[in-house]
Amino acid sequence: MSILQEYEEIKKSIGTEKYEAIEIYLDKVNKEDNVNKMYSEYGTLSYESDDWISQMEEIKKKYNVILLSDILYKENEWKKFDNWYKNEFPHRKVEITDVWKSDFGDMRCRAMLYQNNKMVGNIVASYELDYKDIFIIKNKMKSLIYRDFEKYINLPKISKCSKLMKEIYDTVHESESTMCHITEEDWKEYYADDFNDYDIEKLKEEVKKYNLDDIITFEEDEYKILGYGNLELSFNDDRSFCKDKERGR
């Protein structure tokens, strides 16, 4: 069994959340400058030497760096991590409800995020994955979402957006083309009763606020408004768990 396979077995035994938390713990206990110095000094070693492993260990001690292998194989380091995990780490859970390949070639999924038993995220994630087995893809995406958990829960909340932004977001997510196309005729027939020029100006302000200039465009070709597929990646759809649960507000 290779070391990577062994790590995968350990990951299965302790659970994805706890395993991914080790990386966060290491970032907390290690000084980045010391880690860089350690790896730089590693580069000077001759791996043809009989004692290169002991030399690496001495260098690691010199810079007071803890590695993943220390957590997994040294009882005292595991106890330190485990104590931090039980008492300081905000416990997280990722549930993937759907996985699909987008028209852009990336793999996407809808995921529900929980922290300390509270739902904190309803997001669409995108990753470039080349696996064929859907079970492997789902597990890999779950692992990557754990890694990027902070990024996702800090996405702008769609409940805070205008009604028109929500309408375009929902259309992008629900359409087969993963786009929202609104011509002048569409606007008059389907939108004009509920929206006006003020709503468009408000939408333009939100586009600038959230840096969506390449994702929502105006007066492009024959379209009054165009919403592109990456819009579904740009927000945390918190409407299902925020205080005001009424969809569309």
C-alpha positions as CSV (number, residue, x, y, z in Angstrom):
1,M,0.0,0.0,0.0
2,S,1.4,3.4,-1.0
3,I,1.5,6.3,1.5
4,L,-1.3,8.1,-0.4
5,Q,-3.5,5.0,-0.2
6,E,-2.7,4.7,3.5
7,Y,-3.7,8.3,4.0
8,E,-7.0,7.6,2.2
9,E,-7.7,4.7,4.5
10,I,-7.0,6.9,7.5
11,K,-9.3,9.6,6.1
12,K,-12.1,7.0,5.8
13,S,-11.6,5.8,9.3
14,I,-11.6,9.2,11.0
15,G,-14.1,11.0,8.6
16,T,-13.6,13.6,6.0
17,E,-14.4,16.6,8.2
18,K,-11.9,15.7,10.9
19,Y,-9.2,14.8,8.3
20,E,-9.7,18.1,6.5
21,A,-9.5,19.9,9.8
22,I,-5.9,18.8,10.2
23,E,-4.8,21.2,7.5
24,I,-6.6,24.1,9.3
25,Y,-4.9,23.0,12.5
26,L,-1.4,22.9,10.8
27,D,-1.9,26.4,9.4
28,K,-2.7,27.5,13.0
29,V,0.2,25.9,14.8
30,N,2.9,26.4,12.2
31,K,4.5,29.7,11.2
32,E,4.5,30.1,7.4
33,D,8.0,31.5,7.4
34,N,9.3,28.5,9.3
35,V,7.6,26.1,6.9
36,N,9.1,27.8,3.9
37,K,12.6,27.8,5.5
38,M,12.2,24.1,6.3
39,Y,11.3,23.1,2.7
40,S,14.1,25.4,1.4
41,E,16.6,23.5,3.6
42,Y,15.1,20.2,2.5
43,G,16.2,21.2,-1.0
44,T,19.8,21.2,0.0
45,L,19.9,17.6,1.2
46,S,21.4,14.7,-0.7
47,Y,18.8,11.9,-0.9
48,E,21.5,9.5,-1.8
49,S,22.8,9.8,1.8
50,D,21.9,7.0,4.2
51,D,20.7,9.3,6.9
52,W,18.6,11.8,4.8
53,I,15.4,10.9,6.7
54,S,17.0,11.7,10.1
55,Q,18.4,14.9,8.6
56,M,14.9,15.9,7.5
57,E,13.7,15.2,11.0
58,E,16.4,17.5,12.5
59,I,15.5,20.3,10.1
60,K,11.8,19.9,11.0
61,K,12.6,20.2,14.7
62,K,14.9,23.1,14.1
63,Y,12.0,25.1,12.6
64,N,9.4,23.7,15.0
65,V,7.1,22.5,12.2
66,I,4.4,19.9,12.6
67,L,3.4,17.9,9.5
68,L,0.4,15.8,8.6
69,S,2.4,12.6,9.3
70,D,3.2,13.8,12.8
71,I,-0.6,14.2,13.5
72,L,-1.4,10.8,12.1
73,Y,1.5,8.7,13.5
74,K,2.6,10.4,16.7
75,E,0.3,9.9,19.7
76,N,1.2,13.1,21.5
77,E,0.6,15.3,18.4
78,W,-2.7,13.5,17.7
79,K,-3.8,14.2,21.2
80,K,-3.0,17.9,20.8
81,F,-4.9,18.0,17.5
82,D,-7.8,16.0,18.9
83,N,-8.2,18.4,21.8
84,W,-8.2,21.4,19.5
85,Y,-10.7,19.7,17.3
86,K,-13.1,18.9,20.2
87,N,-12.9,22.3,21.9
88,E,-12.0,25.0,19.3
89,F,-12.9,23.8,15.8
90,P,-16.3,24.8,14.4
91,H,-17.7,21.5,13.5
92,R,-18.8,21.3,9.9
93,K,-20.8,19.1,7.6
94,V,-21.2,19.0,3.8
95,E,-24.2,17.3,2.1
96,I,-24.1,17.1,-1.7
97,T,-27.6,16.8,-3.1
98,D,-26.8,16.8,-6.9
99,V,-23.8,16.5,-9.2
100,W,-23.7,17.3,-12.9
101,K,-21.3,18.2,-15.7
102,S,-21.9,21.7,-16.9
103,D,-21.9,22.9,-20.5
104,F,-18.5,24.5,-19.8
105,G,-16.9,21.1,-19.1
106,D,-16.5,21.4,-15.3
107,M,-18.2,19.3,-12.6
108,R,-20.8,21.1,-10.5
109,C,-22.7,20.2,-7.4
110,R,-25.4,21.6,-5.2
111,A,-24.2,21.4,-1.6
112,M,-25.7,22.2,1.8
113,L,-23.2,23.4,4.4
114,Y,-23.6,23.1,8.2
115,Q,-21.6,24.5,11.1
116,N,-22.2,23.5,14.7
117,N,-25.5,21.8,13.7
118,K,-26.8,24.9,11.9
119,M,-27.2,25.3,8.2
120,V,-25.0,28.1,6.9
121,G,-24.8,27.5,3.2
122,N,-26.7,26.4,0.1
123,I,-24.2,26.7,-2.7
124,V,-23.2,25.5,-6.2
125,A,-19.6,24.5,-6.4
126,S,-17.5,24.0,-9.5
127,Y,-14.3,21.9,-9.9
128,E,-12.3,20.6,-12.8
129,L,-12.4,16.9,-12.2
130,D,-11.7,14.1,-14.7
131,Y,-13.0,11.0,-12.8
132,K,-15.6,8.7,-14.4
133,D,-17.1,7.2,-11.3
134,I,-19.8,9.4,-9.9
135,F,-19.1,8.1,-6.4
136,I,-15.5,9.2,-6.6
137,I,-16.5,12.5,-8.0
138,K,-18.9,13.1,-5.2
139,N,-16.4,12.2,-2.5
140,K,-13.7,14.4,-4.1
141,M,-16.0,17.4,-4.4
142,K,-17.1,16.9,-0.8
143,S,-13.4,17.0,0.3
144,L,-12.7,20.1,-1.8
145,I,-15.7,21.9,-0.3
146,Y,-14.5,21.1,3.2
147,R,-11.2,22.7,2.2
148,D,-12.9,25.8,0.7
149,F,-15.6,25.9,3.4
150,E,-14.8,29.5,4.5
151,K,-14.9,30.8,0.9
152,Y,-18.4,29.4,0.4
153,I,-20.0,30.6,3.6
154,N,-18.6,34.1,2.9
155,L,-20.2,34.3,-0.5
156,P,-22.7,37.1,-0.8
157,K,-26.2,36.0,0.4
158,I,-28.8,36.0,-2.3
159,S,-31.5,37.0,0.3
160,K,-29.8,40.4,0.5
161,C,-30.1,41.0,-3.2
162,S,-32.8,42.7,-5.2
163,K,-35.8,40.9,-6.5
164,L,-34.5,41.1,-10.1
165,M,-31.2,39.6,-9.2
166,K,-32.9,36.7,-7.5
167,E,-35.1,36.2,-10.6
168,I,-32.0,36.0,-12.8
169,Y,-30.1,33.8,-10.4
170,D,-33.0,31.4,-10.2
171,T,-33.4,31.3,-14.0
172,V,-29.7,30.6,-14.5
173,H,-29.8,27.8,-12.0
174,E,-33.0,26.2,-13.2
175,S,-32.6,26.5,-17.0
176,E,-31.2,23.7,-19.1
177,S,-28.8,26.1,-20.8
178,T,-27.6,27.5,-17.4
179,M,-28.2,31.0,-18.7
180,C,-30.8,33.7,-18.5
181,H,-31.7,35.4,-21.8
182,I,-33.9,38.4,-21.7
183,T,-34.7,40.2,-24.9
184,E,-36.6,43.5,-25.1
185,E,-39.7,41.5,-26.1
186,D,-39.2,39.1,-23.2
187,W,-38.9,42.1,-20.8
188,K,-42.2,43.6,-22.0
189,E,-44.1,40.2,-21.9
190,Y,-42.7,38.5,-18.8
191,Y,-41.0,41.2,-16.6
192,A,-42.5,44.6,-17.2
193,D,-45.5,44.0,-14.8
194,D,-43.2,43.3,-11.9
195,F,-40.0,45.3,-12.7
196,N,-39.2,48.8,-14.1
197,D,-36.1,50.9,-15.0
198,Y,-35.4,51.4,-11.4
199,D,-35.0,47.7,-10.9
200,I,-32.5,47.5,-13.8
201,E,-30.5,50.4,-12.3
202,K,-30.5,48.6,-9.0
203,L,-29.3,45.4,-10.7
204,K,-26.5,47.3,-12.4
205,E,-25.3,48.6,-9.0
206,E,-25.3,45.0,-7.7
207,V,-23.3,43.8,-10.7
208,K,-20.6,46.4,-9.8
209,K,-20.8,45.7,-6.1
210,Y,-20.3,41.9,-6.5
211,N,-17.9,42.1,-9.5
212,L,-20.3,40.4,-11.8
213,D,-19.5,42.4,-15.0
214,D,-18.6,39.3,-17.0
215,I,-21.5,37.3,-15.6
216,I,-24.4,39.7,-16.0
217,T,-24.3,41.9,-19.1
218,F,-26.7,44.5,-20.5
219,E,-27.6,45.3,-24.1
220,E,-25.4,42.6,-25.5
221,D,-26.4,41.5,-29.0
222,E,-30.2,41.3,-29.1
223,Y,-30.5,40.8,-25.3
224,K,-31.6,43.5,-22.8
225,I,-30.1,41.4,-20.0
226,L,-27.9,38.3,-20.2
227,G,-27.1,36.1,-17.1
228,Y,-24.3,33.6,-17.6
229,G,-23.8,30.2,-15.9
230,N,-21.2,31.3,-13.3
231,L,-23.9,33.4,-11.6
232,E,-25.0,30.2,-9.7
233,L,-21.5,30.0,-8.3
234,S,-21.5,33.6,-7.0
235,F,-24.0,33.5,-4.2
236,N,-25.0,31.6,-1.1
237,D,-28.7,30.9,-1.5
238,D,-29.6,31.4,2.1
239,R,-33.3,31.8,1.5
240,S,-34.1,28.3,2.8
241,F,-32.6,29.0,6.2
242,C,-32.5,32.7,6.8
243,K,-35.1,34.4,9.0
244,D,-37.2,35.6,6.0
245,K,-37.9,32.3,4.3
246,E,-40.3,33.5,1.7
247,R,-38.7,32.8,-1.7
248,G,-38.1,35.8,-3.9
249,R,-37.9,38.5,-1.2
